[in-house]
């Protein structure tokens, strides 16, 4: 029994839609096993201080991918206040642990200061960077 062309097209369309729903849009080649943040709960106005993000994970073993981490501290309005890039290197499938430190200066006025950490893992493939993953964390530091 042969299917008519319209029925064949319908079946193919349904299969493609279902496969797209269950297949992730992108796969991470460098999944994280842990991430921790270190920052002061309170600072003085105009005080310069250091925060850090410690990240660990295992990247897929592939000599073609050079991995790095970038940690940004952003204002609640999206302005990048500080950024720090740290290389992971080429992966042989080993576990890695990286700390990225950011230096930042508190505002001149007292009050609650919301900051957003944005942590990127980049994979450099053939001279072009691709974002492997992005992690966001909002924190509040008391100024004054």
N, C-alpha and C positions, 0 to 999 in steps of 0.2 A: 504494500500500500504506500503510495507516494504522497508526500505532503505538498500542498499547494504552495506557491512562492510566498504568499502573504503569511501563512502559518509558519513557514520556515523563518522568515524575517522576524516575526513576533517571538518565536522561541529564542533566537539568537539575541535579540534585544533584551529579553528577560534575563538570560544567562549573563550577559555583559553587565547589566545593572546589579544583579546579585553579587557578582564577583567584585565589582567596584565597592559595594557596601562592606564586604568582609575583608578586603585587602587594604592595609593601611596606606595612606598617602605617601609616607616615606618611612624608611626604617633607620633607626639610629645604629651606627656602627661603633659607637663609643658609649654604651649605657653606663649611667652612674650607679654606684652602690651606696654612696653616702655623700651628704653635703652639710656643712655646718658653718654658721656665721658667728663672728666675734665683733662686737661693737659695744661702746660704753652706753649705759642707760642714761647718763646725764653728763653734759659738758657745759663749759662756760661760754658766753657769747664771744665770737671771733676766735675760739680755740681751734687750733689745728690738731688733728688726731688721726690715728690709723685704725682702719677696720680691716678685717680679713675674711676670706671665704676659703674653706678647706674642702676640697672635692676629691673623691676617689672613685675609681671605676676600672673597667677592663675594656680596652678597645679591640676591635676585630684585628687579627694578625694579617697585615697587608702592607708591604713595603711601599705601596703606591700612595698611601694616605699619611700625611704629616698632620698631627693634631695639635691644637693649641686651645687655651682657655682665655676668655676675656671677661673681666668682671667690671661692670659699670655701676656706679651709684648715681641714681637719677632723682631729681626733685619730683614732687607729685604732679608737676606740670610737664614732665618729660625731658627737662633740661638735664644733660649729662654733667654731673658735678665732678666726677672723677672716673677715670678708666685705667685698667691695668691689664696687660696681656702677658701670659705666661705659657711657654711651650710645654707640651707633653712629649712631642717627638714622634718618631715612627714607631708603630706598635708591633710587637712580636707576640701579642696576646697576654702580656703580663699585667698584673695589677699595678696601678699607679696611684699616687697620693700627691696632690699639688695644693699649695697655698698661694693665693693671689691677695696681695695687700693693696689697699687703696688709702691714700692720704687725702683728707678732706678738711675744710674749714667750716665751722658752725656759723650760722647767721649772727648778725649783730644784735638781734632782738631776742628776748626771752620768750619761751613758750614751747609747745610741742612741735617737733620738726619731723614730719614724715619723709622717709627716704625709701626708695625702691631699689633693691639689688636686682640687677639683670646679669645673669651668668650665661655666657655662650660657650659652646664647644664647637670649634671650627675644624673642618677637615680640608686640607689643601690637597687638591688632586690635580696634577698637571699644571700648577701655577694658578688655578682658580679656586677660590675659597667657597665652601658651601657650609651652611649652618647645620650641624649635626643635631644639636638640641639647644633649647633655651629654657632657663629656669628663672622665675620671678619670686621675690620675697619682699613684702612690705614690712618695715619696722618704724618705730617712732622713738626718737631720742629727745630727751628733755633738755632744753637749753635754758641756762640760768640757775 
